[in-house]
Amino acid sequence: MNKGTLIDIGVNLTNKRFDKDREAVILRAQSVALSGLLITGTSVAESQKALALCQQYQEDFPYFLYSTAGVHPHDADHVSIDYIEQLQQLAMQAPVKAIGECGLDFNRNFSAPAQQLKVFSEQVALAAKLQMPLFLHQRDAFEPWFNILSPYLGKVPAMVSHCFTGEKNELMQCIKADMYIGITGWLCDERRGQTLRDIVSLIPLNRLLIETDAPYLTPRTIRPKPKSSRNEPSYLPYILKEIASITGLDQEEIAWQTSRNAEKVFNFPTMKELA
């Protein structure tokens, strides 16, 4: 990546809440020493938009924007017959670095559980076929989620448990399976994030990734409190600071290691390669 110390591996930059000032959001991210953003694809259409953003800003922000291609469980009911072929075509493009956001969400069930299972399984198989990492979503569905992934452990380059909010036994199962763990501003919320705060120290540094999941999950630790509730990549340092505060690790060490993890997982160009 280009100069900087932090990489945000989960940004919903296609979200309409960024329509009015998307370029300014990118500039603010760079101003706080971020060296890259991974834009999340949540449907075929959103994955196409994510890729288009990478291409649109390629000259102005070289080696800064990358994307994923996938179907979120909320969108599983709406896939077309050829959606896997469409995702495969997107995955052939250089900025696209992972299959996802894909997984299971039995908390809200915006899509039928049976259809979620089918669409998730097909995307996991696609990642194995293309030898690409998986960017994973899971909520209130850990056992069936892990059961689908288990046959593919060691058969895809990496698995990332995006926006991890689970319990200790789930975390340990993911770590034992060599997954990477994405930590968001959920950690900065003592009201609903206490379970995560209690176990974040158990994540090995070489398995840790950090992300904003912007425009969602704005860190509650920001002072002064921002006027808008919208989260953005420039707030990533608040998550880094909270991890350091809880674990006792040095912020620079966390920043350095999570950036190396991101480069490895998503095959980003390294600082050394760009020097």
C-alpha positions as protocol buffer text, in pm:
chain_id: "A"
residue {
  index: 1
  type: MET
  ca { x: 0 y: 0 z: 0 }
}
residue {
  index: 2
  type: ASN
  ca { x: 104 y: 363 z: -18 }
}
residue {
  index: 3
  type: LYS
  ca { x: 241 y: 559 z: 275 }
}
residue {
  index: 4
  type: GLY
  ca { x: 41 y: 533 z: 595 }
}
residue {
  index: 5
  type: THR
  ca { x: -9 y: 295 z: 883 }
}
residue {
  index: 6
  type: LEU
  ca { x: -370 y: 173 z: 888 }
}
residue {
  index: 7
  type: ILE
  ca { x: -590 y: -21 z: 648 }
}
residue {
  index: 8
  type: ASP
  ca { x: -970 y: -20 z: 679 }
}
residue {
  index: 9
  type: ILE
  ca { x: -1078 y: -362 z: 555 }
}
residue {
  index: 10
  type: GLY
  ca { x: -1454 y: -293 z: 566 }
}
residue {
  index: 11
  type: VAL
  ca { x: -1607 y: 23 z: 421 }
}
residue {
  index: 12
  type: ASN
  ca { x: -1955 y: 44 z: 264 }
}
residue {
  index: 13
  type: LEU
  ca { x: -1841 y: 332 z: 44 }
}
residue {
  index: 14
  type: THR
  ca { x: -2119 y: 276 z: -212 }
}
residue {
  index: 15
  type: ASN
  ca { x: -2376 y: 363 z: 55 }
}
residue {
  index: 16
  type: LYS
  ca { x: -2594 y: 661 z: -39 }
}
residue {
  index: 17
  type: ARG
  ca { x: -2489 y: 839 z: 281 }
}
residue {
  index: 18
  type: PHE
  ca { x: -2158 y: 908 z: 107 }
}
residue {
  index: 19
  type: ASP
  ca { x: -2308 y: 1039 z: -217 }
}
residue {
  index: 20
  type: LYS
  ca { x: -2261 y: 1407 z: -134 }
}
residue {
  index: 21
  type: ASP
  ca { x: -1897 y: 1398 z: -22 }
}
residue {
  index: 22
  type: ARG
  ca { x: -1739 y: 1064 z: -117 }
}
residue {
  index: 23
  type: GLU
  ca { x: -1412 y: 1218 z: -238 }
}
residue {
  index: 24
  type: ALA
  ca { x: -1381 y: 1428 z: 78 }
}
residue {
  index: 25
  type: VAL
  ca { x: -1431 y: 1110 z: 284 }
}
residue {
  index: 26
  type: ILE
  ca { x: -1141 y: 946 z: 100 }
}
residue {
  index: 27
  type: LEU
  ca { x: -921 y: 1253 z: 152 }
}
residue {
  index: 28
  type: ARG
  ca { x: -1000 y: 1259 z: 524 }
}
residue {
  index: 29
  type: ALA
  ca { x: -904 y: 892 z: 546 }
}
residue {
  index: 30
  type: GLN
  ca { x: -567 y: 969 z: 392 }
}
residue {
  index: 31
  type: SER
  ca { x: -522 y: 1269 z: 621 }
}
residue {
  index: 32
  type: VAL
  ca { x: -521 y: 1042 z: 929 }
}
residue {
  index: 33
  type: ALA
  ca { x: -261 y: 809 z: 777 }
}
residue {
  index: 34
  type: LEU
  ca { x: -482 y: 538 z: 633 }
}
residue {
  index: 35
  type: SER
  ca { x: -305 y: 357 z: 350 }
}
residue {
  index: 36
  type: GLY
  ca { x: -598 y: 170 z: 198 }
}
residue {
  index: 37
  type: LEU
  ca { x: -972 y: 101 z: 199 }
}
residue {
  index: 38
  type: LEU
  ca { x: -1149 y: -222 z: 105 }
}
residue {
  index: 39
  type: ILE
  ca { x: -1497 y: -138 z: -26 }
}
residue {
  index: 40
  type: THR
  ca { x: -1758 y: -399 z: 63 }
}
residue {
  index: 41
  type: GLY
  ca { x: -1976 y: -561 z: -203 }
}
residue {
  index: 42
  type: THR
  ca { x: -2312 y: -679 z: -65 }
}
residue {
  index: 43
  type: SER
  ca { x: -2495 y: -774 z: -385 }
}
residue {
  index: 44
  type: VAL
  ca { x: -2402 y: -807 z: -750 }
}
residue {
  index: 45
  type: ALA
  ca { x: -2514 y: -448 z: -811 }
}
residue {
  index: 46
  type: GLU
  ca { x: -2329 y: -310 z: -507 }
}
residue {
  index: 47
  type: SER
  ca { x: -2020 y: -513 z: -597 }
}
residue {
  index: 48
  type: GLN
  ca { x: -2029 y: -358 z: -944 }
}
residue {
  index: 49
  type: LYS
  ca { x: -2056 y: -12 z: -785 }
}
residue {
  index: 50
  type: ALA
  ca { x: -1766 y: -89 z: -552 }
}
residue {
  index: 51
  type: LEU
  ca { x: -1545 y: -189 z: -844 }
}
residue {
  index: 52
  type: ALA
  ca { x: -1655 y: 120 z: -1037 }
}
residue {
  index: 53
  type: LEU
  ca { x: -1546 y: 342 z: -747 }
}
residue {
  index: 54
  type: CYS
  ca { x: -1203 y: 178 z: -743 }
}
residue {
  index: 55
  type: GLN
  ca { x: -1170 y: 240 z: -1116 }
}
residue {
  index: 56
  type: GLN
  ca { x: -1309 y: 595 z: -1097 }
}
residue {
  index: 57
  type: TYR
  ca { x: -1054 y: 705 z: -836 }
}
residue {
  index: 58
  type: GLN
  ca { x: -763 y: 496 z: -962 }
}
residue {
  index: 59
  type: GLU
  ca { x: -567 y: 796 z: -1093 }
}
residue {
  index: 60
  type: ASP
  ca { x: -647 y: 1038 z: -811 }
}
residue {
  index: 61
  type: PHE
  ca { x: -592 y: 779 z: -535 }
}
residue {
  index: 62
  type: PRO
  ca { x: -354 y: 514 z: -675 }
}
residue {
  index: 63
  type: TYR
  ca { x: -322 y: 190 z: -477 }
}
residue {
  index: 64
  type: PHE
  ca { x: -572 y: 313 z: -218 }
}
residue {
  index: 65
  type: LEU
  ca { x: -912 y: 164 z: -306 }
}
residue {
  index: 66
  type: TYR
  ca { x: -992 y: -206 z: -343 }
}
residue {
  index: 67
  type: SER
  ca { x: -1320 y: -398 z: -327 }
}
residue {
  index: 68
  type: THR
  ca { x: -1494 y: -727 z: -264 }
}
residue {
  index: 69
  type: ALA
  ca { x: -1759 y: -906 z: -471 }
}
residue {
  index: 70
  type: GLY
  ca { x: -2037 y: -1098 z: -303 }
}
residue {
  index: 71
  type: VAL
  ca { x: -2394 y: -1129 z: -185 }
}
residue {
  index: 72
  type: HIS
  ca { x: -2483 y: -1047 z: 176 }
}
residue {
  index: 73
  type: PRO
  ca { x: -2734 y: -1285 z: 340 }
}
residue {
  index: 74
  type: HIS
  ca { x: -2989 y: -1001 z: 349 }
}
residue {
  index: 75
  type: ASP
  ca { x: -2984 y: -1006 z: -33 }
}
residue {
  index: 76
  type: ALA
  ca { x: -2988 y: -1383 z: -80 }
}
residue {
  index: 77
  type: ASP
  ca { x: -3356 y: -1392 z: -181 }
}
residue {
  index: 78
  type: HIS
  ca { x: -3291 y: -1154 z: -469 }
}
residue {
  index: 79
  type: VAL
  ca { x: -3007 y: -1324 z: -659 }
}
residue {
  index: 80
  type: SER
  ca { x: -3042 y: -1388 z: -1031 }
}
residue {
  index: 81
  type: ILE
  ca { x: -2993 y: -1731 z: -1186 }
}
residue {
  index: 82
  type: ASP
  ca { x: -2647 y: -1634 z: -1310 }
}
residue {
  index: 83
  type: TYR
  ca { x: -2527 y: -1439 z: -1006 }
}
residue {
  index: 84
  type: ILE
  ca { x: -2230 y: -1671 z: -947 }
}
residue {
  index: 85
  type: GLU
  ca { x: -2112 y: -1613 z: -1303 }
}
residue {
  index: 86
  type: GLN
  ca { x: -2148 y: -1239 z: -1250 }
}
residue {
  index: 87
  type: LEU
  ca { x: -1947 y: -1253 z: -928 }
}
residue {
  index: 88
  type: GLN
  ca { x: -1681 y: -1458 z: -1103 }
}
residue {
  index: 89
  type: GLN
  ca { x: -1652 y: -1195 z: -1378 }
}
residue {
  index: 90
  type: LEU
  ca { x: -1617 y: -922 z: -1115 }
}
residue {
  index: 91
  type: ALA
  ca { x: -1355 y: -1125 z: -929 }
}
residue {
  index: 92
  type: MET
  ca { x: -1136 y: -1127 z: -1240 }
}
residue {
  index: 93
  type: GLN
  ca { x: -1087 y: -750 z: -1211 }
}
residue {
  index: 94
  type: ALA
  ca { x: -762 y: -643 z: -1042 }
}
residue {
  index: 95
  type: PRO
  ca { x: -915 y: -423 z: -766 }
}
residue {
  index: 96
  type: VAL
  ca { x: -1142 y: -707 z: -643 }
}
residue {
  index: 97
  type: LYS
  ca { x: -962 y: -885 z: -361 }
}
residue {
  index: 98
  type: ALA
  ca { x: -1216 y: -1116 z: -191 }
}
residue {
  index: 99
  type: ILE
  ca { x: -1547 y: -1299 z: -226 }
}
residue {
  index: 100
  type: GLY
  ca { x: -1808 y: -1150 z: 6 }
}
residue {
  index: 101
  type: GLU
  ca { x: -1960 y: -1004 z: 210 }
}
residue {
  index: 102
  type: CYS
  ca { x: -2127 y: -1342 z: 234 }
}
residue {
  index: 103
  type: GLY
  ca { x: -2256 y: -1556 z: 516 }
}
residue {
  index: 104
  type: LEU
  ca { x: -2564 y: -1613 z: 730 }
}
residue {
  index: 105
  type: ASP
  ca { x: -2786 y: -1377 z: 929 }
}
residue {
  index: 106
  type: PHE
  ca { x: -3056 y: -1554 z: 1127 }
}
residue {
  index: 107
  type: ASN
  ca { x: -3104 y: -1251 z: 1350 }
}
residue {
  index: 108
  type: ARG
  ca { x: -3319 y: -1058 z: 1105 }
}
residue {
  index: 109
  type: ASN
  ca { x: -3388 y: -1319 z: 836 }
}
residue {
  index: 110
  type: PHE
  ca { x: -3439 y: -1060 z: 564 }
}
residue {
  index: 111
  type: SER
  ca { x: -3388 y: -1360 z: 334 }
}
residue {
  index: 112
  type: ALA
  ca { x: -3523 y: -1711 z: 393 }
}
residue {
  index: 113
  type: PRO
  ca { x: -3277 y: -1922 z: 595 }
}
residue {
  index: 114
  type: ALA
  ca { x: -3275 y: -2203 z: 335 }
}
residue {
  index: 115
  type: GLN
  ca { x: -3190 y: -1955 z: 60 }
}
residue {
  index: 116
  type: GLN
  ca { x: -2920 y: -1796 z: 276 }
}
residue {
  index: 117
  type: LEU
  ca { x: -2759 y: -2138 z: 321 }
}
residue {
  index: 118
  type: LYS
  ca { x: -2769 y: -2207 z: -53 }
}
residue {
  index: 119
  type: VAL
  ca { x: -2627 y: -1870 z: -159 }
}
residue {
  index: 120
  type: PHE
  ca { x: -2358 y: -1879 z: 108 }
}
residue {
  index: 121
  type: SER
  ca { x: -2249 y: -2231 z: 14 }
}
residue {
  index: 122
  type: GLU
  ca { x: -2224 y: -2136 z: -352 }
}
residue {
  index: 123
  type: GLN
  ca { x: -2005 y: -1835 z: -275 }
}
residue {
  index: 124
  type: VAL
  ca { x: -1773 y: -2037 z: -51 }
}
residue {
  index: 125
  type: ALA
  ca { x: -1731 y: -2285 z: -337 }
}
residue {
  index: 126
  type: LEU
  ca { x: -1659 y: -1996 z: -573 }
}
residue {
  index: 127
  type: ALA
  ca { x: -1386 y: -1862 z: -345 }
}
residue {
  index: 128
  type: ALA
  ca { x: -1225 y: -2207 z: -339 }
}
residue {
  index: 129
  type: LYS
  ca { x: -1248 y: -2234 z: -717 }
}
residue {
  index: 130
  type: LEU
  ca { x: -1091 y: -1891 z: -771 }
}
residue {
  index: 131
  type: GLN
  ca { x: -850 y: -1923 z: -477 }
}
residue {
  index: 132
  type: MET
  ca { x: -965 y: -1595 z: -324 }
}
residue {
  index: 133
  type: PRO
  ca { x: -1016 y: -1504 z: 42 }
}
residue {
  index: 134
  type: LEU
  ca { x: -1364 y: -1496 z: 197 }
}
residue {
  index: 135
  type: PHE
  ca { x: -1508 y: -1186 z: 362 }
}
residue {
  index: 136
  type: LEU
  ca { x: -1762 y: -1334 z: 600 }
}
residue {
  index: 137
  type: HIS
  ca { x: -2078 y: -1223 z: 781 }
}
residue {
  index: 138
  type: GLN
  ca { x: -2240 y: -1416 z: 1066 }
}
residue {
  index: 139
  type: ARG
  ca { x: -2512 y: -1325 z: 1311 }
}
residue {
  index: 140
  type: ASP
  ca { x: -2708 y: -1569 z: 1528 }
}
residue {
  index: 141
  type: ALA
  ca { x: -2605 y: -1851 z: 1294 }
}
residue {
  index: 142
  type: PHE
  ca { x: -2262 y: -1962 z: 1411 }
}
residue {
  index: 143
  type: GLU
  ca { x: -2307 y: -2339 z: 1396 }
}
residue {
  index: 144
  type: PRO
  ca { x: -2452 y: -2368 z: 1043 }
}
residue {
  index: 145
  type: TRP
  ca { x: -2210 y: -2095 z: 926 }
}
residue {
  index: 146
  type: PHE
  ca { x: -1908 y: -2281 z: 1060 }
}
residue {
  index: 147
  type: ASN
  ca { x: -2037 y: -2613 z: 926 }
}
residue {
  index: 148
  type: ILE
  ca { x: -2047 y: -2472 z: 573 }
}
residue {
  index: 149
  type: LEU
  ca { x: -1694 y: -2332 z: 608 }
}
residue {
  index: 150
  type: SER
  ca { x: -1535 y: -2636 z: 773 }
}
residue {
  index: 151
  type: PRO
  ca { x: -1480 y: -2846 z: 457 }
}
residue {
  index: 152
  type: TYR
  ca { x: -1297 y: -2549 z: 303 }
}
residue {
  index: 153
  type: LEU
  ca { x: -1056 y: -2479 z: 588 }
}
residue {
  index: 154
  type: GLY
  ca { x: -712 y: -2470 z: 428 }
}
residue {
  index: 155
  type: LYS
  ca { x: -867 y: -2473 z: 80 }
}
residue {
  index: 156
  type: VAL
  ca { x: -910 y: -2096 z: 42 }
}
residue {
  index: 157
  type: PRO
  ca { x: -627 y: -1844 z: 94 }
}
residue {
  index: 158
  type: ALA
  ca { x: -793 y: -1687 z: 400 }
}
residue {
  index: 159
  type: MET
  ca { x: -1121 y: -1646 z: 584 }
}
residue {
  index: 160
  type: VAL
  ca { x: -1208 y: -1316 z: 751 }
}
residue {
  index: 161
  type: SER
  ca { x: -1479 y: -1305 z: 1017 }
}
residue {
  index: 162
  type: HIS
  ca { x: -1590 y: -951 z: 940 }
}
residue {
  index: 163
  type: CYS
  ca { x: -1727 y: -737 z: 1225 }
}
residue {
  index: 164
  type: PHE
  ca { x: -1685 y: -1010 z: 1485 }
}
residue {
  index: 165
  type: THR
  ca { x: -1932 y: -973 z: 1774 }
}
residue {
  index: 166
  type: GLY
  ca { x: -1950 y: -1331 z: 1898 }
}
residue {
  index: 167
  type: GLU
  ca { x: -1877 y: -1502 z: 2229 }
}
residue {
  index: 168
  type: LYS
  ca { x: -1554 y: -1650 z: 2359 }
}
residue {
  index: 169
  type: ASN
  ca { x: -1615 y: -2007 z: 2242 }
}
residue {
  index: 170
  type: GLU
  ca { x: -1699 y: -1881 z: 1891 }
}
residue {
  index: 171
  type: LEU
  ca { x: -1388 y: -1666 z: 1884 }
}
residue {
  index: 172
  type: MET
  ca { x: -1167 y: -1955 z: 1991 }
}
residue {
  index: 173
  type: GLN
  ca { x: -1322 y: -2179 z: 1726 }
}
residue {
  index: 174
  type: CYS
  ca { x: -1248 y: -1918 z: 1458 }
}
residue {
  index: 175
  type: ILE
  ca { x: -891 y: -1871 z: 1577 }
}
residue {
  index: 176
  type: LYS
  ca { x: -834 y: -2246 z: 1590 }
}
residue {
  index: 177
  type: ALA
  ca { x: -952 y: -2257 z: 1228 }
}
residue {
  index: 178
  type: ASP
  ca { x: -688 y: -1992 z: 1139 }
}
residue {
  index: 179
  type: MET
  ca { x: -947 y: -1728 z: 1054 }
}
residue {
  index: 180
  type: TYR
  ca { x: -873 y: -1358 z: 1070 }
}
residue {
  index: 181
  type: ILE
  ca { x: -1090 y: -1151 z: 1302 }
}
residue {
  index: 182
  type: GLY
  ca { x: -1223 y: -810 z: 1196 }
}
residue {
  index: 183
  type: ILE
  ca { x: -1281 y: -567 z: 1484 }
}
residue {
  index: 184
  type: THR
  ca { x: -1507 y: -261 z: 1442 }
}
residue {
  index: 185
  type: GLY
  ca { x: -1638 y: 26 z: 1653 }
}
residue {
  index: 186
  type: TRP
  ca { x: -1863 y: -230 z: 1824 }
}
residue {
  index: 187
  type: LEU
  ca { x: -1565 y: -259 z: 2060 }
}
residue {
  index: 188
  type: CYS
  ca { x: -1607 y: 111 z: 2153 }
}
residue {
  index: 189
  type: ASP
  ca { x: -1960 y: 58 z: 2284 }
}
residue {
  index: 190
  type: GLU
  ca { x: -1959 y: -51 z: 2649 }
}
residue {
  index: 191
  type: ARG
  ca { x: -2338 y: -103 z: 2637 }
}
residue {
  index: 192
  type: ARG
  ca { x: -2361 y: -377 z: 2375 }
}
residue {
  index: 193
  type: GLY
  ca { x: -1993 y: -450 z: 2310 }
}
residue {
  index: 194
  type: GLN
  ca { x: -1888 y: -568 z: 2657 }
}
residue {
  index: 195
  type: THR
  ca { x: -1866 y: -933 z: 2554 }
}
residue {
  index: 196
  type: LEU
  ca { x: -1625 y: -838 z: 2276 }
}
residue {
  index: 197
  type: ARG
  ca { x: -1429 y: -608 z: 2508 }
}
residue {
  index: 198
  type: ASP
  ca { x: -1383 y: -901 z: 2747 }
}
residue {
  index: 199
  type: ILE
  ca { x: -1230 y: -1129 z: 2482 }
}
residue {
  index: 200
  type: VAL
  ca { x: -1050 y: -905 z: 2232 }
}
residue {
  index: 201
  type: SER
  ca { x: -720 y: -968 z: 2415 }
}
residue {
  index: 202
  type: LEU
  ca { x: -747 y: -1335 z: 2312 }
}
residue {
  index: 203
  type: ILE
  ca { x: -705 y: -1252 z: 1942 }
}
residue {
  index: 204
  type: PRO
  ca { x: -345 y: -1318 z: 1832 }
}
residue {
  index: 205
  type: LEU
  ca { x: -199 y: -1005 z: 1675 }
}
residue {
  index: 206
  type: ASN
  ca { x: -119 y: -1194 z: 1355 }
}
residue {
  index: 207
  type: ARG
  ca { x: -491 y: -1273 z: 1317 }
}
residue {
  index: 208
  type: LEU
  ca { x: -629 y: -925 z: 1385 }
}
residue {
  index: 209
  type: LEU
  ca { x: -780 y: -688 z: 1128 }
}
residue {
  index: 210
  type: ILE
  ca { x: -950 y: -353 z: 1190 }
}
residue {
  index: 211
  type: GLU
  ca { x: -1241 y: -196 z: 1007 }
}
residue {
  index: 212
  type: THR
  ca { x: -1500 y: 78 z: 1045 }
}
residue {
  index: 213
  type: ASP
  ca { x: -1792 y: -88 z: 860 }
}
residue {
  index: 214
  type: ALA
  ca { x: -1875 y: 274 z: 769 }
}
residue {
  index: 215
  type: PRO
  ca { x: -2130 y: 431 z: 758 }
}
residue {
  index: 216
  type: TYR
  ca { x: -2239 y: 199 z: 1043 }
}
residue {
  index: 217
  type: LEU
  ca { x: -2102 y: 145 z: 1396 }
}
residue {
  index: 218
  type: THR
  ca { x: -1961 y: 491 z: 1467 }
}
residue {
  index: 219
  type: PRO
  ca { x: -1725 y: 459 z: 1767 }
}
residue {
  index: 220
  type: ARG
  ca { x: -1891 y: 599 z: 2081 }
}
residue {
  index: 221
  type: THR
  ca { x: -1551 y: 703 z: 2210 }
}
residue {
  index: 222
  type: ILE
  ca { x: -1510 y: 992 z: 1963 }
}
residue {
  index: 223
  type: ARG
  ca { x: -1467 y: 1323 z: 2145 }
}
residue {
  index: 224
  type: PRO
  ca { x: -1604 y: 1568 z: 2071 }
}
residue {
  index: 225
  type: LYS
  ca { x: -1898 y: 1364 z: 1946 }
}
residue {
  index: 226
  type: PRO
  ca { x: -1941 y: 1413 z: 1569 }
}
residue {
  index: 227
  type: LYS
  ca { x: -2248 y: 1606 z: 1455 }
}
residue {
  index: 228
  type: SER
  ca { x: -2343 y: 1329 z: 1214 }
}
residue {
  index: 229
  type: SER
  ca { x: -2408 y: 971 z: 1323 }
}
residue {
  index: 230
  type: ARG
  ca { x: -2242 y: 855 z: 1000 }
}
residue {
  index: 231
  type: ASN
  ca { x: -1925 y: 657 z: 1049 }
}
residue {
  index: 232
  type: GLU
  ca { x: -1635 y: 702 z: 805 }
}
residue {
  index: 233
  type: PRO
  ca { x: -1285 y: 556 z: 754 }
}
residue {
  index: 234
  type: SER
  ca { x: -1111 y: 854 z: 916 }
}
residue {
  index: 235
  type: TYR
  ca { x: -1249 y: 728 z: 1250 }
}
residue {
  index: 236
  type: LEU
  ca { x: -1049 y: 404 z: 1228 }
}
residue {
  index: 237
  type: PRO
  ca { x: -781 y: 537 z: 1470 }
}
residue {
  index: 238
  type: TYR
  ca { x: -1044 y: 541 z: 1747 }
}
residue {
  index: 239
  type: ILE
  ca { x: -1084 y: 165 z: 1708 }
}
residue {
  index: 240
  type: LEU
  ca { x: -707 y: 120 z: 1711 }
}
residue {
  index: 241
  type: LYS
  ca { x: -685 y: 329 z: 2029 }
}
residue {
  index: 242
  type: GLU
  ca { x: -956 y: 123 z: 2201 }
}
residue {
  index: 243
  type: ILE
  ca { x: -787 y: -207 z: 2113 }
}
residue {
  index: 244
  type: ALA
  ca { x: -461 y: -72 z: 2256 }
}
residue {
  index: 245
  type: SER
  ca { x: -634 y: 52 z: 2571 }
}
residue {
  index: 246
  type: ILE
  ca { x: -797 y: -284 z: 2640 }
}
residue {
  index: 247
  type: THR
  ca { x: -509 y: -513 z: 2543 }
}
residue {
  index: 248
  type: GLY
  ca { x: -221 y: -301 z: 2671 }
}
residue {
  index: 249
  type: LEU
  ca { x: -45 y: -336 z: 2336 }
}
residue {
  index: 250
  type: ASP
  ca { x: 127 y: -44 z: 2166 }
}
residue {
  index: 251
  type: GLN
  ca { x: -84 y: 138 z: 1907 }
}
residue {
  index: 252
  type: GLU
  ca { x: 200 y: 147 z: 1654 }
}
residue {
  index: 253
  type: GLU
  ca { x: 259 y: -226 z: 1692 }
}
residue {
  index: 254
  type: ILE
  ca { x: -112 y: -299 z: 1637 }
}
residue {
  index: 255
  type: ALA
  ca { x: -123 y: -65 z: 1337 }
}
residue {
  index: 256
  type: TRP
  ca { x: 185 y: -219 z: 1179 }
}
residue {
  index: 257
  type: GLN
  ca { x: 75 y: -580 z: 1230 }
}
residue {
  index: 258
  type: THR
  ca { x: -287 y: -533 z: 1119 }
}
residue {
  index: 259
  type: SER
  ca { x: -164 y: -360 z: 804 }
}
residue {
  index: 260
  type: ARG
  ca { x: 71 y: -649 z: 728 }
}
residue {
  index: 261
  type: ASN
  ca { x: -217 y: -891 z: 793 }
}
residue {
  index: 262
  type: ALA
  ca { x: -439 y: -702 z: 548 }
}
residue {
  index: 263
  type: GLU
  ca { x: -167 y: -697 z: 284 }
}
residue {
  index: 264
  type: LYS
  ca { x: -122 y: -1072 z: 322 }
}
residue {
  index: 265
  type: VAL
  ca { x: -490 y: -1167 z: 331 }
}
residue {
  index: 266
  type: PHE
  ca { x: -606 y: -948 z: 42 }
}
residue {
  index: 267
  type: ASN
  ca { x: -287 y: -957 z: -165 }
}
residue {
  index: 268
  type: PHE
  ca { x: -246 y: -581 z: -155 }
}
residue {
  index: 269
  type: PRO
  ca { x: 81 y: -437 z: -286 }
}
residue {
  index: 270
  type: THR
  ca { x: 311 y: -387 z: 9 }
}
residue {
  index: 271
  type: MET
  ca { x: 479 y: -62 z: 112 }
}
residue {
  index: 272
  type: LYS
  ca { x: 811 y: -215 z: 6 }
}
residue {
  index: 273
  type: GLU
  ca { x: 679 y: -298 z: -341 }
}
residue {
  index: 274
  type: LEU
  ca { x: 551 y: 59 z: -387 }
}
residue {
  index: 275
  type: ALA
  ca { x: 865 y: 227 z: -257 }
}
